[in-house]
Amino acid sequence: MNSADTSPALKLMLADFILNLESANDVSSSFDILAKASEQLGFQGLVYTSIATGLEPLTTSGPLFFRSDGFSEAFLTHYQQADFASQDFTIKRIMNDDLGLMNWWQEEQKGRLTDYERQVIDVARHEYSIENGLSIPLLKNDHQIAGCSVVSQDKGVVFGLLLEERLTTLKVMLRLFHDRSYANIDFQKQLYLPLLKQLNPTERTVLRFLASGLPLKSIEAVSGISPSYAGNVRTVLFRKLGVKNVSELAYIVGLHRILDLI
């Protein structure tokens, strides 16, 4: 850890952040606390992104964003409308299990980006005056990825000094926010409810039954759905939820408390 990250002022700021985070009642208010803390650290804007991967309806629902006032809403709208997520090198790298910090302009300067990937940060820089950006991955598993990006109007050298002095504190704050949010049922509702609403009533009934662990041959006595038809619905659910078998389905249902959402 950089010695600057152990300064009394940063320790006090981190302690205040933890206390404020503990008092937050929901994910939105937790993010507001995070956004304020990141601004106090010297970053102009922040966006937290979570994406449910492996789910068929993802293409129509897209990522879940939390944005601070300092992160350009116009850029975020442009990002979504232009489907930049499909060109975003940060998302690609997280999907490939690269959870290292990503400095947008350094990646470009080192020639690591394709022309399509460079388009995203070129738009950020030239159309929305974002001088510097940094992405910090926070989660990658079989069913979800998450990360946070911060932006700054500081020029290269000044931004470098900011990272040297404040980056470790920022990463601790992001981790605390993410872990708290990830365990919150309201957060899971915001991420998964739009996707689960696309399941029809029969699919929801079969999903609940499969999560119970009972054999499929018992479903007719419980719901009136024949085992053979339920088997066909099960295949559809596997595809829609991005799983291969009942064990995987039960795992993500429990992990994300999906039965509480449908």
MOZITA-V301159 format. One record per residue. N is the residue number from 1. PSI is psi in degrees with one decimal (NA if undefined). BURIAL is 1 if it has 16 or more other C-alpha atoms within 10 Angstrom, else 0. D_FIRST is the distance of its C-alpha to the first C-alpha in Angstrom with 1 decimal. Layout:
BEGIN
N,PSI,BURIAL,D_FIRST
N,PSI,BURIAL,D_FIRST
END
This chain:
BEGIN
1,135.4,0,0.0
2,140.7,0,3.8
3,-30.3,0,6.3
4,-27.8,0,8.3
5,-8.8,1,6.7
6,9.3,0,7.9
7,149.0,0,11.3
8,-37.6,0,14.4
9,-42.6,0,15.6
10,-35.7,1,12.8
11,-41.9,0,13.0
12,-40.4,0,16.7
13,-41.9,0,16.6
14,-40.3,1,14.8
15,-42.8,0,17.3
16,-40.2,0,20.1
17,-44.8,1,19.2
18,-44.4,1,19.3
19,-43.0,0,22.6
20,-38.9,0,24.1
21,-38.2,1,23.3
22,-26.1,0,25.0
23,-8.3,0,28.0
24,141.8,0,28.4
25,-17.7,0,31.6
26,175.8,0,31.1
27,-39.0,1,28.9
28,-44.3,0,30.0
29,-32.7,0,29.2
30,-41.5,1,25.7
31,-38.6,1,25.2
32,-38.6,1,26.5
33,-42.0,1,23.9
34,-44.4,1,21.1
35,-43.4,1,22.9
36,-41.5,1,23.2
37,-39.7,1,19.6
38,-34.7,1,18.5
39,-38.9,1,21.1
40,-30.7,0,19.8
41,-19.4,1,16.5
42,6.1,0,18.7
43,135.6,1,19.6
44,-33.0,1,23.3
45,157.6,1,24.0
46,140.6,1,22.8
47,132.6,1,24.6
48,133.7,1,24.0
49,134.5,1,26.2
50,134.7,1,27.5
51,125.5,1,30.1
52,110.6,1,32.4
53,157.0,1,33.0
54,-1.1,0,36.1
55,130.6,1,38.3
56,-40.6,1,41.4
57,1.6,1,41.6
58,-35.8,1,38.2
59,-24.2,0,40.0
60,-18.2,0,41.8
61,-36.0,0,39.1
62,-174.9,1,35.9
63,160.8,1,32.3
64,125.3,1,31.5
65,143.2,1,29.7
66,125.2,1,28.3
67,135.8,1,28.1
68,163.5,1,27.1
69,-28.0,0,29.7
70,-7.3,1,27.6
71,121.7,1,27.6
72,116.4,1,31.0
73,-35.0,0,33.5
74,-40.6,0,35.8
75,-41.5,1,33.2
76,-40.0,1,32.5
77,-44.7,0,36.3
78,-43.9,0,36.8
79,-45.2,1,34.1
80,-44.4,0,36.0
81,-32.6,0,39.5
82,2.4,0,38.8
83,44.9,0,37.2
84,-18.8,1,34.1
85,-33.1,1,32.4
86,-15.8,0,34.4
87,-2.2,1,33.1
88,113.9,1,29.4
89,-26.8,1,27.3
90,-41.3,1,24.3
91,-43.7,1,26.7
92,-41.3,0,28.1
93,-38.3,0,24.9
94,-42.6,1,23.8
95,-26.4,1,27.4
96,20.6,0,26.9
97,21.1,0,23.8
98,105.7,0,21.3
99,25.3,1,18.4
100,157.1,0,16.1
101,142.0,0,15.2
102,110.8,1,18.3
103,114.3,1,18.7
104,-51.4,1,22.5
105,-33.6,1,23.7
106,-37.4,0,21.7
107,-41.0,0,23.3
108,-46.5,1,26.6
109,-30.9,0,26.2
110,3.2,0,25.4
111,28.0,0,28.6
112,-3.4,0,27.2
113,144.7,1,29.2
114,169.6,0,32.9
115,-39.8,0,35.2
116,-41.3,0,35.3
117,-36.4,1,31.5
118,-25.7,1,31.3
119,-36.8,0,33.9
120,-49.5,1,31.6
121,-25.1,1,29.1
122,-41.7,0,32.1
123,-43.3,0,33.7
124,-42.7,1,30.6
125,-50.4,1,30.4
126,-28.6,0,34.2
127,-21.6,0,35.7
128,11.0,0,33.1
129,37.1,0,31.3
130,106.5,1,27.8
131,-40.7,1,26.1
132,146.1,1,22.7
133,149.2,1,21.6
134,129.9,1,18.7
135,134.4,1,19.2
136,105.4,1,16.8
137,144.1,1,18.7
138,-20.4,1,18.8
139,140.0,1,21.8
140,114.7,1,24.2
141,-169.8,0,27.1
142,-14.0,0,30.8
143,-3.1,1,31.7
144,144.9,0,29.0
145,154.3,1,26.1
146,152.0,1,23.9
147,173.8,1,21.3
148,142.0,1,20.5
149,138.2,1,20.9
150,148.9,1,20.1
151,158.0,1,22.2
152,148.2,1,22.4
153,-2.0,1,25.2
154,146.7,1,23.1
155,173.5,0,24.0
156,-52.7,0,21.8
157,-44.9,0,20.3
158,-41.4,0,19.7
159,-39.0,1,18.2
160,-40.8,0,15.8
161,-38.0,0,14.7
162,-44.5,1,14.5
163,-40.7,1,12.1
164,-37.5,0,9.9
165,-32.4,1,9.9
166,-6.8,1,10.5
167,-43.5,1,9.7
168,-42.3,1,7.1
169,-42.7,1,9.6
170,-45.8,1,12.4
171,-37.8,1,11.5
172,-44.1,0,11.6
173,-43.5,1,14.8
174,-41.6,1,16.3
175,-42.7,1,15.9
176,-43.6,0,17.5
177,-47.6,1,20.2
178,-47.7,1,21.0
179,-39.3,0,21.3
180,-42.6,1,23.5
181,-41.1,1,25.6
182,-28.9,1,26.0
183,0.9,0,27.6
184,127.8,0,29.9
185,-32.3,1,33.5
186,-36.1,1,33.9
187,-45.2,1,31.2
188,-35.5,1,32.9
189,-44.7,1,36.1
190,-34.9,0,34.9
191,-42.9,1,33.7
192,-24.5,1,36.5
193,-43.6,0,39.5
194,-30.9,0,40.6
195,-43.1,1,40.6
196,-24.6,1,42.4
197,-18.2,0,45.0
198,-5.6,0,46.3
199,137.1,1,47.4
200,169.0,0,51.1
201,-39.0,0,52.5
202,-41.4,0,53.6
203,-38.5,1,50.2
204,-40.8,1,48.6
205,-46.1,1,51.2
206,-38.5,1,50.6
207,-45.6,1,46.8
208,-41.5,1,47.2
209,-45.0,1,49.6
210,-36.9,1,47.5
211,-18.6,1,44.5
212,-21.0,0,46.9
213,-1.4,0,47.1
214,153.2,0,50.9
215,145.6,0,52.9
216,-26.1,1,53.9
217,-14.6,0,57.6
218,-3.8,0,57.3
219,-31.1,1,56.3
220,-38.1,0,59.9
221,-26.6,0,60.7
222,-41.1,0,57.7
223,-10.1,0,57.7
224,2.3,0,60.9
225,130.8,1,59.0
226,148.4,0,60.5
227,-37.9,1,58.2
228,-42.0,0,59.0
229,-39.9,0,58.1
230,-33.7,1,54.9
231,-38.9,0,54.0
232,-41.4,0,54.3
233,-38.6,1,52.2
234,-42.2,1,49.6
235,-40.8,0,49.4
236,-42.4,0,48.8
237,-40.7,1,46.0
238,-44.9,1,44.3
239,-44.9,0,44.3
240,-33.3,1,43.3
241,2.5,1,40.4
242,36.7,1,39.2
243,167.3,1,39.9
244,-20.4,0,42.1
245,177.4,0,43.6
246,-34.8,1,44.0
247,-45.1,0,41.2
248,-40.5,0,38.7
249,-46.0,1,40.4
250,-35.5,1,40.2
251,-49.8,0,36.5
252,-28.8,1,35.6
253,-42.1,1,38.2
254,-42.2,0,36.5
255,-43.8,0,32.9
256,9.5,1,33.7
257,46.7,1,36.5
258,-32.3,1,38.9
259,-23.6,0,42.0
260,-12.0,0,41.0
261,-14.7,1,41.0
262,NA,1,44.4
END
